[in-house]
Amino acid sequence: METKRKLLHYRKSQLFMPIDNGTLQGLLEEALRKLNSVGDRFSIIEDKTKEENEDTGFRRFINTHRSALGMEFGSLVLYAGGVNKQTLTIDKSADEVDVEQIAPPQTIDGRRREFLESILYYGVQDNHVVLLQSMALKSREFEDYINWLLKKAGVITEENNVFLNNYAPKITKEKLEQATVKSVKIGTPLYSTFEEVINNNVTSVKKRFRPMGEGLDILRLIAPHRLDDITFDEIQEDSNLEVFVEVTYKRQTDNDSQDLLNKLTQALRHVGDDDIKIELKGAGTILGSELQIKSFKNIESHNGIVMPKSAFERMHEWLADNLEMGLIDPD
């Protein structure tokens, strides 16, 4: 057993249409009581053509869930059905090494196993949410899944939605309250990259660029007919091009537009730390990292895998500390 430093994130849940005595914790517990089998909680993602009973494709679902320490804890897992994993046979003296596929072995009684792609741990107390995210499952994915789950269970209507908002530390909140927003600037890389398998025998891997990504999507939306003569495949990997979108005004603006700029900080609740910059009128700038409450905690692990019990205990302790110190409003 060892410990690993893991980053805990805080979010504050808010319903688009409030429900009397309807906290996220209560709604989630009710939904899990109604959808008490794993199969009821399967959410198919990416491929809209797949049927619920198909066993292939990406799925996510709440697996572990338990009430303890006054909170509702659980894990959201992601897996791809019917997919093998690739393995490398390491030989440092070789010119190249073999790339092979391995299938998940069946259980002793013949049940099929699947490889786990990613896992997110959560803790919910009233409308306070603590997340231990992964590369593939972050607050955006958890918010999407929670909305799907609550609607499937019938505990909120189709017209309603849960938002998991960033909650700025007290010093940042005071800075935002005492100044008006001059501009909101969002940045994203122009390109996405990926590795492509040449053939089904998986004998080699080729890395290449593809003309896809959020930055390129923004450019095509803004200037749909001005990019036809540009060959994006010629751009080199180390070009480090980025696209920035800025919402601002020159000298002054009306109250409604100012209110829109102020509300953008909430709408951008899932934007990464380095992707957003807010310029305040006469009061400097605020980076995305300053709009969040987060902290590293030591969590017990086994063979590099987080132990859920330890993760849940650290979540409870961290939330209690933040509430006691007044960093988070209790309501």
C-alpha beads as a LAMMPS data file, in Angstrom:
LAMMPS data file: protein, C-alpha beads

331 atoms
330 bonds

1 atom types
1 bond types

-500.0 500.0 xlo xhi
-500.0 500.0 ylo yhi
-500.0 500.0 zlo zhi

Masses

1 110.0

Atoms # bond

1 1 1 0.000 0.000 0.000
2 1 1 1.284 3.459 -0.915
3 1 1 -0.115 7.008 -1.096
4 1 1 -0.526 9.126 -4.216
5 1 1 -1.087 12.876 -4.453
6 1 1 -4.447 13.443 -6.108
7 1 1 -6.186 16.707 -6.937
8 1 1 -9.654 17.225 -5.458
9 1 1 -11.992 19.739 -7.140
10 1 1 -14.976 21.509 -5.581
11 1 1 -18.189 22.298 -7.459
12 1 1 -21.476 23.837 -6.296
13 1 1 -24.622 22.214 -7.705
14 1 1 -27.470 24.387 -8.946
15 1 1 -30.785 23.437 -10.534
16 1 1 -32.026 25.433 -13.517
17 1 1 -35.536 25.185 -12.059
18 1 1 -35.242 24.847 -8.269
19 1 1 -37.221 22.136 -6.464
20 1 1 -38.454 22.544 -2.877
21 1 1 -35.966 20.758 -0.584
22 1 1 -34.317 19.386 -3.717
23 1 1 -30.595 19.055 -3.088
24 1 1 -28.336 17.162 -5.475
25 1 1 -27.574 14.653 -2.708
26 1 1 -31.263 13.888 -2.191
27 1 1 -32.015 13.703 -5.912
28 1 1 -29.042 11.427 -6.549
29 1 1 -29.957 9.075 -3.687
30 1 1 -33.543 8.864 -4.959
31 1 1 -32.388 8.138 -8.527
32 1 1 -30.048 5.374 -7.358
33 1 1 -32.846 3.774 -5.343
34 1 1 -35.041 3.690 -8.448
35 1 1 -32.272 2.525 -10.798
36 1 1 -30.868 -0.136 -8.519
37 1 1 -29.201 -2.367 -11.133
38 1 1 -26.057 -1.557 -13.101
39 1 1 -27.876 -2.175 -16.374
40 1 1 -30.410 0.531 -15.504
41 1 1 -27.553 2.997 -15.119
42 1 1 -25.757 2.297 -18.433
43 1 1 -25.447 5.429 -20.553
44 1 1 -24.288 4.872 -24.150
45 1 1 -22.127 7.702 -25.429
46 1 1 -20.656 8.778 -28.767
47 1 1 -22.697 6.427 -30.992
48 1 1 -26.348 7.521 -31.099
49 1 1 -27.298 4.631 -33.421
50 1 1 -26.620 1.900 -30.852
51 1 1 -29.419 0.159 -29.034
52 1 1 -29.497 -0.212 -25.256
53 1 1 -28.963 -3.974 -25.498
54 1 1 -25.855 -3.784 -27.708
55 1 1 -22.641 -4.742 -25.951
56 1 1 -20.161 -2.706 -28.015
57 1 1 -19.238 0.968 -27.856
58 1 1 -18.458 3.362 -25.022
59 1 1 -20.623 3.309 -21.914
60 1 1 -20.459 5.046 -18.577
61 1 1 -22.345 4.299 -15.404
62 1 1 -22.266 4.808 -11.649
63 1 1 -20.755 1.686 -10.141
64 1 1 -19.806 2.045 -6.470
65 1 1 -22.293 4.159 -4.494
66 1 1 -22.820 4.415 -0.771
67 1 1 -24.078 6.836 1.868
68 1 1 -21.604 7.536 4.677
69 1 1 -20.389 10.431 6.829
70 1 1 -23.448 12.456 5.851
71 1 1 -22.493 12.315 2.154
72 1 1 -23.325 10.292 -0.941
73 1 1 -20.152 8.792 -2.433
74 1 1 -19.604 6.886 -5.624
75 1 1 -17.641 6.262 -8.787
76 1 1 -18.466 6.965 -12.419
77 1 1 -16.733 4.491 -14.736
78 1 1 -16.165 4.459 -18.481
79 1 1 -15.535 1.372 -20.585
80 1 1 -15.593 0.368 -24.252
81 1 1 -17.398 -2.895 -24.892
82 1 1 -15.817 -5.467 -27.178
83 1 1 -12.466 -3.680 -27.419
84 1 1 -9.038 -5.266 -26.976
85 1 1 -6.025 -3.497 -25.500
86 1 1 -2.683 -3.058 -27.272
87 1 1 0.516 -4.213 -25.619
88 1 1 4.214 -3.661 -26.339
89 1 1 6.907 -6.304 -25.939
90 1 1 9.822 -4.202 -24.681
91 1 1 13.244 -5.003 -26.140
92 1 1 15.604 -2.003 -25.914
93 1 1 18.119 -3.628 -28.276
94 1 1 15.589 -4.184 -31.068
95 1 1 15.066 -1.891 -34.059
96 1 1 11.333 -2.039 -33.379
97 1 1 9.140 -3.894 -30.921
98 1 1 6.000 -5.954 -31.423
99 1 1 2.590 -4.388 -30.902
100 1 1 -0.074 -6.978 -30.101
101 1 1 -3.671 -7.138 -28.932
102 1 1 -4.929 -8.719 -25.752
103 1 1 -8.550 -9.505 -24.984
104 1 1 -9.984 -9.259 -21.460
105 1 1 -10.182 -12.798 -20.024
106 1 1 -13.543 -14.272 -19.082
107 1 1 -14.434 -15.044 -15.493
108 1 1 -14.319 -18.649 -14.238
109 1 1 -18.090 -18.977 -14.711
110 1 1 -17.923 -17.658 -18.290
111 1 1 -19.010 -14.038 -17.788
112 1 1 -17.415 -11.485 -20.085
113 1 1 -14.984 -8.913 -18.751
114 1 1 -14.275 -5.482 -20.267
115 1 1 -11.267 -3.198 -19.920
116 1 1 -11.911 -0.164 -17.763
117 1 1 -11.088 3.036 -19.639
118 1 1 -11.406 5.592 -16.844
119 1 1 -12.915 6.236 -13.419
120 1 1 -14.049 9.358 -11.530
121 1 1 -14.793 9.452 -7.793
122 1 1 -17.342 11.830 -6.307
123 1 1 -18.737 12.910 -2.959
124 1 1 -21.960 14.935 -2.583
125 1 1 -23.243 16.692 0.536
126 1 1 -26.432 18.682 -0.043
127 1 1 -25.351 20.757 -3.080
128 1 1 -21.613 20.562 -2.372
129 1 1 -19.729 18.319 -4.812
130 1 1 -16.152 17.030 -4.490
131 1 1 -14.574 15.332 -7.506
132 1 1 -11.461 13.265 -8.070
133 1 1 -11.290 13.497 -11.848
134 1 1 -9.483 11.457 -14.497
135 1 1 -8.233 12.332 -17.969
136 1 1 -11.414 11.086 -19.666
137 1 1 -13.963 11.822 -16.928
138 1 1 -14.095 15.359 -15.606
139 1 1 -16.778 17.656 -14.179
140 1 1 -18.347 18.146 -17.633
141 1 1 -18.818 14.395 -18.122
142 1 1 -20.087 13.946 -14.564
143 1 1 -22.596 16.780 -15.053
144 1 1 -23.801 15.246 -18.347
145 1 1 -24.218 11.829 -16.765
146 1 1 -25.978 13.113 -13.630
147 1 1 -28.520 14.968 -15.776
148 1 1 -29.132 11.821 -17.836
149 1 1 -29.509 9.687 -14.684
150 1 1 -31.862 12.056 -12.843
151 1 1 -34.096 12.417 -15.906
152 1 1 -34.174 8.675 -16.575
153 1 1 -35.188 8.077 -12.950
154 1 1 -37.867 10.759 -13.249
155 1 1 -36.621 12.816 -10.296
156 1 1 -36.256 15.928 -12.472
157 1 1 -38.162 16.870 -15.623
158 1 1 -36.704 16.899 -19.125
159 1 1 -36.837 20.708 -19.064
160 1 1 -34.738 20.932 -15.903
161 1 1 -30.951 20.639 -15.598
162 1 1 -28.246 20.378 -12.956
163 1 1 -25.241 22.699 -13.278
164 1 1 -21.971 21.966 -11.490
165 1 1 -20.526 25.444 -11.143
166 1 1 -17.028 26.511 -10.227
167 1 1 -16.953 28.246 -6.868
168 1 1 -14.338 30.943 -6.662
169 1 1 -12.294 31.401 -3.468
170 1 1 -13.367 34.322 -1.280
171 1 1 -10.576 36.644 -2.459
172 1 1 -11.490 36.053 -6.113
173 1 1 -15.211 36.520 -5.436
174 1 1 -14.544 39.846 -3.756
175 1 1 -12.417 40.919 -6.708
176 1 1 -15.203 40.037 -9.155
177 1 1 -17.888 41.720 -7.035
178 1 1 -15.936 44.965 -6.698
179 1 1 -15.113 45.320 -10.396
180 1 1 -16.845 44.928 -13.736
181 1 1 -15.701 42.494 -16.404
182 1 1 -13.940 44.204 -19.318
183 1 1 -13.355 41.084 -21.417
184 1 1 -13.481 37.298 -21.360
185 1 1 -10.794 35.559 -23.433
186 1 1 -10.865 31.844 -24.236
187 1 1 -7.947 30.030 -25.847
188 1 1 -7.730 26.555 -27.344
189 1 1 -5.197 24.688 -29.530
190 1 1 -5.836 24.822 -33.268
191 1 1 -5.217 21.093 -33.749
192 1 1 -5.929 17.741 -32.189
193 1 1 -3.568 14.823 -32.873
194 1 1 -4.015 11.093 -32.710
195 1 1 -2.218 7.831 -33.390
196 1 1 -3.615 5.593 -36.098
197 1 1 -3.198 1.824 -36.480
198 1 1 -2.177 0.927 -40.048
199 1 1 -3.911 -2.456 -40.337
200 1 1 -5.715 -5.114 -38.368
201 1 1 -2.493 -7.027 -37.749
202 1 1 -1.273 -4.098 -35.638
203 1 1 2.318 -4.319 -36.842
204 1 1 3.104 -0.630 -36.665
205 1 1 1.745 2.692 -35.519
206 1 1 1.813 5.945 -37.469
207 1 1 1.365 9.360 -35.893
208 1 1 -0.222 12.010 -38.076
209 1 1 -2.253 15.205 -37.865
210 1 1 -5.901 15.496 -38.707
211 1 1 -7.717 18.760 -39.499
212 1 1 -9.934 18.587 -36.411
213 1 1 -10.134 20.343 -33.074
214 1 1 -12.041 23.053 -31.208
215 1 1 -9.795 25.816 -32.511
216 1 1 -10.310 24.829 -36.139
217 1 1 -14.048 24.454 -35.565
218 1 1 -14.143 28.055 -34.295
219 1 1 -12.240 29.328 -37.359
220 1 1 -14.543 27.482 -39.748
221 1 1 -17.586 28.917 -37.972
222 1 1 -16.269 32.489 -38.057
223 1 1 -14.877 32.379 -41.608
224 1 1 -16.469 29.402 -43.396
225 1 1 -15.361 30.348 -46.935
226 1 1 -11.980 31.917 -46.222
227 1 1 -10.157 28.723 -45.289
228 1 1 -10.762 26.743 -48.489
229 1 1 -7.297 27.475 -49.882
230 1 1 -5.444 26.553 -46.678
231 1 1 -3.927 23.068 -46.456
232 1 1 -3.890 22.384 -42.715
233 1 1 -2.072 19.067 -43.146
234 1 1 1.080 21.039 -44.015
235 1 1 1.245 22.598 -40.544
236 1 1 4.029 21.018 -38.500
237 1 1 3.533 19.318 -35.151
238 1 1 5.614 21.898 -33.287
239 1 1 3.785 24.918 -34.718
240 1 1 1.935 25.413 -31.373
241 1 1 -0.826 27.432 -33.029
242 1 1 -3.746 28.469 -30.845
243 1 1 -7.092 30.155 -31.447
244 1 1 -8.384 32.819 -29.064
245 1 1 -11.930 34.142 -28.834
246 1 1 -12.403 37.376 -26.923
247 1 1 -15.667 39.006 -25.845
248 1 1 -15.087 42.664 -24.943
249 1 1 -16.081 46.273 -25.612
250 1 1 -14.046 49.371 -26.564
251 1 1 -15.050 52.210 -24.237
252 1 1 -18.345 51.524 -22.547
253 1 1 -21.326 49.207 -22.825
254 1 1 -24.936 48.976 -21.624
255 1 1 -26.063 47.195 -18.474
256 1 1 -27.468 44.160 -20.296
257 1 1 -24.218 43.557 -22.159
258 1 1 -22.223 44.029 -18.976
259 1 1 -24.462 41.485 -17.255
260 1 1 -23.764 39.060 -20.104
261 1 1 -20.013 39.427 -19.625
262 1 1 -20.357 38.841 -15.892
263 1 1 -22.466 35.701 -16.443
264 1 1 -19.903 34.266 -18.859
265 1 1 -17.705 33.373 -15.891
266 1 1 -20.415 30.905 -14.787
267 1 1 -21.088 29.614 -18.294
268 1 1 -17.396 28.766 -18.660
269 1 1 -17.446 26.488 -15.613
270 1 1 -15.813 23.578 -17.467
271 1 1 -13.066 25.488 -19.273
272 1 1 -9.549 24.427 -18.270
273 1 1 -7.273 26.407 -15.977
274 1 1 -5.053 27.729 -18.757
275 1 1 -7.816 28.348 -21.315
276 1 1 -9.599 31.366 -19.832
277 1 1 -8.539 34.869 -18.837
278 1 1 -10.934 37.491 -17.440
279 1 1 -9.891 41.135 -17.643
280 1 1 -11.481 43.367 -15.024
281 1 1 -12.029 47.050 -15.664
282 1 1 -9.239 48.798 -13.765
283 1 1 -8.604 45.784 -11.506
284 1 1 -6.246 43.453 -13.330
285 1 1 -6.977 39.966 -14.632
286 1 1 -8.250 36.645 -13.289
287 1 1 -7.084 33.300 -14.690
288 1 1 -9.198 30.164 -14.894
289 1 1 -7.291 28.564 -12.015
290 1 1 -8.398 31.412 -9.720
291 1 1 -12.078 30.587 -10.326
292 1 1 -11.798 27.204 -8.631
293 1 1 -11.344 25.668 -5.199
294 1 1 -9.061 22.647 -5.444
295 1 1 -6.297 20.998 -3.458
296 1 1 -3.899 18.037 -3.568
297 1 1 -4.481 15.303 -0.982
298 1 1 -2.610 12.091 -0.195
299 1 1 -4.847 9.118 -0.998
300 1 1 -4.040 5.471 -0.394
301 1 1 -3.411 3.400 -3.515
302 1 1 -2.566 -0.190 -4.362
303 1 1 -0.383 -0.882 -7.407
304 1 1 -1.071 2.695 -8.504
305 1 1 -4.865 2.280 -8.257
306 1 1 -6.781 4.609 -5.925
307 1 1 -8.503 2.930 -2.991
308 1 1 -12.125 4.216 -2.969
309 1 1 -12.493 4.182 0.839
310 1 1 -9.445 6.425 1.242
311 1 1 -10.630 8.759 -1.538
312 1 1 -14.054 9.147 0.096
313 1 1 -12.538 9.827 3.523
314 1 1 -10.235 12.538 2.134
315 1 1 -13.169 14.119 0.275
316 1 1 -15.201 14.317 3.485
317 1 1 -12.295 15.768 5.479
318 1 1 -11.447 18.342 2.801
319 1 1 -15.037 19.522 2.390
320 1 1 -15.492 19.775 6.170
321 1 1 -12.278 21.816 6.476
322 1 1 -13.346 24.237 3.720
323 1 1 -16.763 24.713 5.301
324 1 1 -15.266 25.241 8.764
325 1 1 -12.793 27.823 7.473
326 1 1 -15.554 29.694 5.635
327 1 1 -14.014 29.167 2.186
328 1 1 -17.355 27.676 1.086
329 1 1 -20.788 28.973 2.030
330 1 1 -22.731 26.282 3.917
331 1 1 -25.955 26.922 1.922

Bonds

1 1 1 2
2 1 2 3
3 1 3 4
4 1 4 5
5 1 5 6
6 1 6 7
7 1 7 8
8 1 8 9
9 1 9 10
10 1 10 11
11 1 11 12
12 1 12 13
13 1 13 14
14 1 14 15
15 1 15 16
16 1 16 17
17 1 17 18
18 1 18 19
19 1 19 20
20 1 20 21
21 1 21 22
22 1 22 23
23 1 23 24
24 1 24 25
25 1 25 26
26 1 26 27
27 1 27 28
28 1 28 29
29 1 29 30
30 1 30 31
31 1 31 32
32 1 32 33
33 1 33 34
34 1 34 35
35 1 35 36
36 1 36 37
37 1 37 38
38 1 38 39
39 1 39 40
40 1 40 41
41 1 41 42
42 1 42 43
43 1 43 44
44 1 44 45
45 1 45 46
46 1 46 47
47 1 47 48
48 1 48 49
49 1 49 50
50 1 50 51
51 1 51 52
52 1 52 53
53 1 53 54
54 1 54 55
55 1 55 56
56 1 56 57
57 1 57 58
58 1 58 59
59 1 59 60
60 1 60 61
61 1 61 62
62 1 62 63
63 1 63 64
64 1 64 65
65 1 65 66
66 1 66 67
67 1 67 68
68 1 68 69
69 1 69 70
70 1 70 71
71 1 71 72
72 1 72 73
73 1 73 74
74 1 74 75
75 1 75 76
76 1 76 77
77 1 77 78
78 1 78 79
79 1 79 80
80 1 80 81
81 1 81 82
82 1 82 83
83 1 83 84
84 1 84 85
85 1 85 86
86 1 86 87
87 1 87 88
88 1 88 89
89 1 89 90
90 1 90 91
91 1 91 92
92 1 92 93
93 1 93 94
94 1 94 95
95 1 95 96
96 1 96 97
97 1 97 98
98 1 98 99
99 1 99 100
100 1 100 101
101 1 101 102
102 1 102 103
103 1 103 104
104 1 104 105
105 1 105 106
106 1 106 107
107 1 107 108
108 1 108 109
109 1 109 110
110 1 110 111
111 1 111 112
112 1 112 113
113 1 113 114
114 1 114 115
115 1 115 116
116 1 116 117
117 1 117 118
118 1 118 119
119 1 119 120
120 1 120 121
121 1 121 122
122 1 122 123
123 1 123 124
124 1 124 125
125 1 125 126
126 1 126 127
127 1 127 128
128 1 128 129
129 1 129 130
130 1 130 131
131 1 131 132
132 1 132 133
133 1 133 134
134 1 134 135
135 1 135 136
136 1 136 137
137 1 137 138
138 1 138 139
139 1 139 140
140 1 140 141
141 1 141 142
142 1 142 143
143 1 143 144
144 1 144 145
145 1 145 146
146 1 146 147
147 1 147 148
148 1 148 149
149 1 149 150
150 1 150 151
151 1 151 152
152 1 152 153
153 1 153 154
154 1 154 155
155 1 155 156
156 1 156 157
157 1 157 158
158 1 158 159
159 1 159 160
160 1 160 161
161 1 161 162
162 1 162 163
163 1 163 164
164 1 164 165
165 1 165 166
166 1 166 167
167 1 167 168
168 1 168 169
169 1 169 170
170 1 170 171
171 1 171 172
172 1 172 173
173 1 173 174
174 1 174 175
175 1 175 176
176 1 176 177
177 1 177 178
178 1 178 179
179 1 179 180
180 1 180 181
181 1 181 182
182 1 182 183
183 1 183 184
184 1 184 185
185 1 185 186
186 1 186 187
187 1 187 188
188 1 188 189
189 1 189 190
190 1 190 191
191 1 191 192
192 1 192 193
193 1 193 194
194 1 194 195
195 1 195 196
196 1 196 197
197 1 197 198
198 1 198 199
199 1 199 200
200 1 200 201
201 1 201 202
202 1 202 203
203 1 203 204
204 1 204 205
205 1 205 206
206 1 206 207
207 1 207 208
208 1 208 209
209 1 209 210
210 1 210 211
211 1 211 212
212 1 212 213
213 1 213 214
214 1 214 215
215 1 215 216
216 1 216 217
217 1 217 218
218 1 218 219
219 1 219 220
220 1 220 221
221 1 221 222
222 1 222 223
223 1 223 224
224 1 224 225
225 1 225 226
226 1 226 227
227 1 227 228
228 1 228 229
229 1 229 230
230 1 230 231
231 1 231 232
232 1 232 233
233 1 233 234
234 1 234 235
235 1 235 236
236 1 236 237
237 1 237 238
238 1 238 239
239 1 239 240
240 1 240 241
241 1 241 242
242 1 242 243
243 1 243 244
244 1 244 245
245 1 245 246
246 1 246 247
247 1 247 248
248 1 248 249
249 1 249 250
250 1 250 251
251 1 251 252
252 1 252 253
253 1 253 254
254 1 254 255
255 1 255 256
256 1 256 257
257 1 257 258
258 1 258 259
259 1 259 260
260 1 260 261
261 1 261 262
262 1 262 263
263 1 263 264
264 1 264 265
265 1 265 266
266 1 266 267
267 1 267 268
268 1 268 269
269 1 269 270
270 1 270 271
271 1 271 272
272 1 272 273
273 1 273 274
274 1 274 275
275 1 275 276
276 1 276 277
277 1 277 278
278 1 278 279
279 1 279 280
280 1 280 281
281 1 281 282
282 1 282 283
283 1 283 284
284 1 284 285
285 1 285 286
286 1 286 287
287 1 287 288
288 1 288 289
289 1 289 290
290 1 290 291
291 1 291 292
292 1 292 293
293 1 293 294
294 1 294 295
295 1 295 296
296 1 296 297
297 1 297 298
298 1 298 299
299 1 299 300
300 1 300 301
301 1 301 302
302 1 302 303
303 1 303 304
304 1 304 305
305 1 305 306
306 1 306 307
307 1 307 308
308 1 308 309
309 1 309 310
310 1 310 311
311 1 311 312
312 1 312 313
313 1 313 314
314 1 314 315
315 1 315 316
316 1 316 317
317 1 317 318
318 1 318 319
319 1 319 320
320 1 320 321
321 1 321 322
322 1 322 323
323 1 323 324
324 1 324 325
325 1 325 326
326 1 326 327
327 1 327 328
328 1 328 329
329 1 329 330
330 1 330 331
